[in-house]
Amino acid sequence: MKKILFFLYLGFLLLSTAIEAQNKIVELPDFETSNTILFEINKLELKDTATVLFCDAYHRPDMWIRISSKSYLKGNSGRIYKLLCSEGFELDKKVNMPQSGNVTFKLYMELLDKDENTFDFMEGENEGDFKIIGIKTFKSQAPITPIRCELKGEVIGRPQSGRLVLTKERGDDRVSAKYIPIRNGKFEYVLNCHHEESYELAFFDEMMDGSWRPIKFFTDSNSVTFKLFPMDKFHENIVEGGKLNADYHNYLVTKDSMVQSIERQKQIDSLFKANKFYTEELIDLQEQRKKTEDRAVKDSLNSLMKKMYDSGEAYTHEVNKWLKTEKELYSKFYKWEMEYIQENISIMTYSLLVNRMITAIDNSKEDIPQCIELYNSVFSKKYPTHPYTEEMYNLVKSYSSIKVGGSFIDFTAPDFSGNSVKLSEQVKGKVALIDFWASWCGPCRRNSISIIPVYEKYKDKGFTVVGIARERELTAAVNAAKKDNYPWLNLIEIEDAAKIWEKYGLGNSGGGSFLINKDGTILAISPTAEEVKKILDELLK
């Protein structure tokens, strides 16, 4: 009888193991790269009859997303697995997003072979088709880092918000962001990191609308909790967890009292709602921009609008009066803030110092000497290995070097084939244009295209161009360069790995270009094709 029971028990174990193997589930599967922020796979189920992808589509309400019935999986073996059917999403149709901006659905694919440990989701081979590369059929072990910060939060009064975007403060969501789904008004995420530093959460729907207010927080070894409200109740947001977040909250309370931020925000909001924010001239230019599809016309209108913003002509008398008072209030606040940073040395105040340096470079310049002195004498010595120290070093270096008459900063980056290339070796003894661009930056690419005739004319006379693309993944840059027919060497930086944009003072911009002479001196910053041609006519006679 004992033998019978033993064999029954053994049979049950074998059956359970077989069922478990046939119905393997991987939550939030890891992947290498993706070319889209509108479509993601949040769960993978390997059943005995099919491979099921649990998917989410995100877009602005009333905008549409389409997924092709020709979509397939490509295993690491090279084998193709077809799409069988969809549940909750009509294939080959323009599916409009609901007010939540989110549609959850399933895609049933042919069953992956058991030896396929990674696969690619491919909607097709065209440039705009959804592609998620290197999806793992197993859950990778979380990296071992000094800080394991659990983010937990509640979202209140925001039925339209389906996900959050997580970046480092001053990071660029276009090249390095994580996406956190919001389920039933709650979210959770484990952030593994090496340092206590500041991050930001932003609502994806706000970012898609082009107007968002990031929620800043500092990582902590335990957990950080959030209670988040709609944008018009931003001041009611609650962030708790750890000393740095408590210190930052106290700093914000003082700041709000000094610049009257809540009351003043209400004033400016009321002017905006009453259509008393922009002048009629600017509104007319905005309408013209909406109606045209001509890129050249759009660029011209954008240039006119920027001039109006810079001069204040874009704003009504009431707004300009508000801006003048704002400037006076912040002038007093900035003086207090520098004293506060000096008297309260911490990672929290280090983040404030970095921001002050960026603001000073972009605007007043008057605070730069004090920022550099604090960095050199205090913060770099106390936090020599912290990322802020490298960031400040790059800011100081770019401020002193990256200007007309300054010198280019050397760097090494891979080409599209993965070979390491040193910039100085490519530009040595030549007049060169260092061209920073990205597949997602339309103006950058149009500027690069405009340089092609200039390059062809002068390439045999001592002129060269070296491009460097800033991307999430390689394929986007390769496809864009091929489409635009760039004839010169292009390098790539994935997710700001070497901080090259930061070194050139480009920060969150899409790109820029720097014309240097044979000894590496910067002759022009972001010159037009005509300006480059004029300079080359003088130098390369």
N, C-alpha and C positions, 0 to 999 in steps of 0.2 A: 504493500500500500504506500509506503514511504517513497519507493522508487517511482510509482505512478504520479504521486504528488510532485516529486522532484522534476520529472519530465514535463508535467503540465506547467509548472512554474517556469522552467527553462523555455518552453514554447511561448509562454506569455511574454517573457523578456525579449525573445527574438522577434516576435510580432511587434512589440512596442518599439523596438529599435528600428525595424523596417519602416513602420509608419512614421517615426520621427525623421528618418532619413529621407523619406519620400515627401514629407511636408515640413521642410526646413524653412524657417522664417528669419529674415534679417531686417531689423529695424534700422532706419536711416542708413542704408548701405553706403559705404565709403566709395569714392570715385576719384579719378585723377583730375580730369578737366571737364568743363561744360562750356558750350558757346552761348548759353541762354540763361536769363534770370526769370523767365516766364514759365518754365516747365521744370519740374523736378520729380524724382522718384523717392518717396519717403518710406517705402517698405517693399521688400522682395519676398515672395513666397514660392518655394520650389515644391510644387505638388507632384503627384505621380502621373498626372495627365498634362500638365502645362506649367509654364513659368508665369506667375502673376506679378505684374508691376502695379503697386498702389501709387497713384500719381496725383499731383496737384498742378493746376494751371492758375497763374496769377496775372491779372492785368487790371487796368482801370475799368470801373463799371461801364458797360455798354461798348467797350472795346472788344475785339474778337480774337480768338486763337483758333488755328486750324491744325489738325494732326492727320497726316496721311495714312491711308490704309496700307500703303506700301512700306510702312516702317518695319524695321527688322532688328534683330540682335545679331551681333557678330562675336562669336566666342573667341577665346585666346587661341583656339586651335585653327581659326580661320573659317569655321563652319558658320553658315547662315541659318538663323531661326526666324521663321515668318510670324507675322502678327495674325492671330486667329480671329479675335473679336475684341470689342470694347464694351465696357459696362459703365454707363453714366456719362458717356461722351460720344457724340455722333461724329464719326470719322469723315474726312474729306469735306466737311462743312465749316463755315465760319460760325463758331460757337461764341455768342456774346456772353460776356461776364455779367453775373448778377451784381447787386449792390455791394455784396461782400467783396467783390473783386477776386473771388476764389471759387474754383470748381474742383471737386474731388472725384476721382474716377479710377477704374481699373483697366489695364490692358492685358489680355491673355495672349501669351506668346507660345510658340512651340517649346517643348520641354528641353531644357539644356542638358547636354550630356553630363554625367556625374564628374568627369575630369575637367570640366570648364570652371576654373576658379575666378576668372574675370571675363567680362564681356562689355561690348559697346552697344549703346542704344543709338540707332541711326534712323532718322526720319527719311533721309535721302542723301544724295551727294552734292546738292546745290549749296551755295554759300549761306543762305538763310535757313536751311533746314536744321531742326533741333538735333544736336549731337551731345551725348554724354559718354565720355570715354573712360574706360578702365573701371567699370562698376564691379565691386567685389561681391562674391557669393558667400563671403564669410565676414564676420565683424572683426576688424583690426583691433589689436590691443591698444588701448589709450596710451598715448605717449607718457613716459614718466617725467613729470615736471615738478619743480618745487611747489608750484601753486596749482591746486585743483579747486577752481571757484565755481560753485553751483549757483546758477542764476535761476530764480523762481519769481514769477510775477503774475499779477492779475490786471487785466485790461478792462476798463469800465466805460460804458457808453460809446463804444466804437465797433458796432456790428459790421462796418465796412472794412475792418482791418483783419487780414488773414495771416500776416507774417510780419516779423521784425527783421531789420537788417543790422548786423553786428559788425563794427569795424573798430580798429584802434582810433583814438582821437587823432585827428589830422591824417588819418588813412583815407584812401580813395576807394569808395564802394565799387567803382568800375573795374578795379583790378584785384582787390583783396577784401572780400566780404563773406560773412557767413549768414545764412538765413535760418531764422527760428520760426517754426509754425506756431500760430496761436490757435488752440483748440478749446472751444467752449469758454472763451474768455480767459484762458490761462496759458502760460508757457513755461518751459523748463529747458535748460541747456547747461552742459558742463563745459567750462572754459579752462583748458589746460594751458598754462603759460609759465614763463621763466621768471617774470618780474612783476612786482606790484606796479601797475601803470594804468593810465586812464583809457577807457574804451567808451564807445557811444552806441546807443540803440536808437534806431529811427524806424518809424512806421513805413512799410513798403508803399502803401497807397499814397502817403504824403509825398514820398520821393518820386513816384510816378507822375504826380501832379506838378512836380518841380518846386514845391515849397514845403519844407519840413523843418522841425526843430528837434535836433538830436538830444537825447537824454544821456548826460555824461555820468560815468561812475568809475570807481577804482576797483581793481581786482582785490580779492581778499582770500585768505587760505581756507575759509569756511564757505559761507554763502552770502549772496547779496540778493535782497528781496525788493520787488518793485510793485508799486500800485500806480498805474498809468491811465491818464484821462485824455479826452480830446484836446486838440491844440488850443482852443480858446480857454481851457482850464489847465494849461501847462504848468502854471505856478502851484497847482494842487498835487502834482506828481510827488510820490514819496519813494526815496531810495535809501535803503538801510542795510548796514552790514559792515563792520570793521571801522577802525579809527579814521582811515583816510576819507571814507565817505561821510563820516560825522564831521570831520574838519571841513570838508568841502561844503557841506550843508551850512555850517556856521558862516563860512566865507560868503556864500550866496545870500544869506540873510542880511549880512552887513552891506553887501553890494546893493541889494534891492532897496534898502533903506536910504542909501546914499544917492542912487540915481533914480529912485522912485519908479523902478522898472515896471511894476504891475500897473500903477496908475497911468504911466506914460504910454504903456502898450495899449491900454484901453482907449486913450486919446487918439493914437494913430490908427487903431482898428476902426474907430467911429468915423474918421475921415475917409478911410478906405471904403467902408460900407456906404457912405453917403456920396461916393464918386467924386470926392474932393481931394484925391491923392495925386493923380497925374494931370498935367496940362492937356488941353485939347490937341496941341501939336503932337505930343507924344502918343496920345491915344490914336491919332490919325496914322502915325507911323506903325503902331502895333497892328492896326486893321489892315494896312497895306501888306505887312509881312504875312499875316494870316492868309491873304487872298492869293499870294504869288507862290509858284512852285519853282521859280527861277532861282538857282543857288546864288548867282552873281547879284541879283536884285536883293535877295535876303541878306547877303553879306554887307551890301551897301547900306541897307536899312539898319542893320545891327550896328554898323559903325556910326551912323548918325545918332542912333539912340544912345550909344555909349557916351558920345560927346555931350548929349543933353543930360545924362545922369551925372557925369563928372562936373559939369558946370552948374548944376542945380536947375537948369531950364526944364527938366522933365517934371518937376514937382510944382504944385500950387504954392501960392504965398503962405497958406496956413502950414503946409508941410515943411517948407523951408524955414519958417519961424520955429517950428517944432525941432527941426534938425539943428538949428543954431543953439537952442537951449540944451539939446542933447549933448552937443559938443562941449559946452561949458561944464555941464554936470560931470561928463566923463573925464574932463581934464583934471578936475578935483579928485575924482575917484582914482585915476591912474597914479597920482602922487601918493595917495594913501596905499594903493596896492603894492607899489615898490617898497614902501616901508614895511608893509605886512610880510612880504616875501623875505626880506632881510631878517626880520625878527622871528620868523617861524620856518626854519629850514626843514623841509620834508619832501617826500616824493610828490605830495599834493602841490606844494608851492613851486617845485621844480617844473611841474606841468604848466603852472601859471607863467613862469619865467619864459618857457619856450614860446607860449602864445604871445607874450609881450614882445619878444624878439621878432616874431613874424609880423605882428601888427606894426611895429616900429619900422621894419624894412619896407613894408607896403605903404605906409602912410607918413608919420611925422619924422622919423629918423632920429629925433632928439633923445629917445630913450636907449638907443643902441649902445653908446659907451657904458652906461650903467649896467645894462643887461650882460654885456661881455665881461665886465669887471666881476659881477656876481658869479657868473659862470666859471671864470678862470680861478678866482680866489676861494670860492666856497663849494659850489655844487659839483664841479668836475672832480675835486679832491675827495669829497665825501662819497660820491657815487661814481667811481671811475668806470665801472663795467655796466652801468645802467644804459638802456637804449636812449634816454634823453640826452646823455652826454655825447653820444655819437650824433644825435640829431642837432644839438646845439653847435657842435664842431662843424657840421656840414652847413648850417645856416651862416656861421661866422665866415667860413671859407668862401661860400658862394657870394656873400655880401662884399667881401674884399676882392674877389677875383673875377666873378662873372659880371663884367661890365665892359663897355667899350674902352679899350686901352688895357684891360686886364688880360689874364691868361686862361686858356681853357684848362679844364681839370681832366686828367687822364683817368681811364677806367678800362676794365676788361669785361667783356660780355660774350656770350655764345652767338655764333651765327645760326642760320636756320637749320644747319646740319649738326649743330651741337659742338662745333669746334670753337675753342676759346680764342678770342681776337682782342689784341690790345690796341686801343684807339691811336695812341701815339705812333705806332708802327705803320698805321694806314695813312696818316696825314703828314708824316715826316717829309719836309722839303717841298710841300705843296700848299697852295691856297685851298682851303677846304671848307665845306659847309657841313656842320654836324647837325643832322636833321632828326629831331625828336618827334615821333608821331605815334598814332595808335589806330587800330582798325576801326574803333568806335568814334574817332574824332574826325568828322567831316571836313571842317576848315583846315585841319592839319594836312589831310590827304590832298585836298585841292591845292594847298600851297606847295606840297611836294610835287604834285603833277606839273605845276607851273614851272618848276625848276628843270624838268627833263630836257627841254630844248636848249637851255643854258648849259647844262652838263654836256650834252652832245657836241655843242659848239666848242667848248673849252677843255674837254677832257684830255686832249692830246697836247695841251699847252701848259699843263701844270696845275689843273684844277680837278678836285675830286669831291665826292659827296659820300658821307657815311651816315646811313640811317640807323636809328635804333627805336624799335617798337616797344611800347609798354602794354602788356597784355595779361590776361588770365591764363591763356594757353597758346601754344605755338601755332596751331592750325589757323586761327583767325588772322594772325599776321601774315602767314604764308599766302593765304587766299587773297588778302587785301593787296599785298605787294604784287602778286601775279595779275590781279585784275587791273591795277593801276600802272603796271608795266615799268616799275622802277628798274633802271638799268645798273644801279650801283649796289655796293655791298650793304646788306642790312643785318643788323644785330638785333637781339631781343632780350628784354628783361621781363621775367615772369614774376608777377605779384611783388614788384619792387624789391627783389631779392638783394640787390647790391646798392639800393638807395640812390641810384644814378639821377633820377629826377630831382630828388632832394638836394643832391650835390650841386645841381645846376640852378637851384632856386625856383624850380618849376612847380614844386608842391603838388597841389591838386589839379593843375592844368592838364590839358590834353596833350600839349606839346609845345614846341618852339624850335628855333634854329639859330645857330651861331656861326657866323662867317669868320674864319681865322686866317691870318697870313702865314707865310712859310715858317716863321719863328714861333707860331702859336699864339700871337697876340690877337685878341678879339677885335675885329673891324666893325661888325654890325650885329645887332640882335634882332632876330625875326625879320630880316630884310625881305622885301618883295623880290620877285624874279628880275624885275627891271633894275632894282637897286643892286642886286648881285651882279648883273650884267655890266652895269656902269662901273662898278669897282674893278671887275675883272678886265675891262677894257683898259683901265689905267695901269693895273699891275702886270698884266700878261701881254704886253704889246709885242 
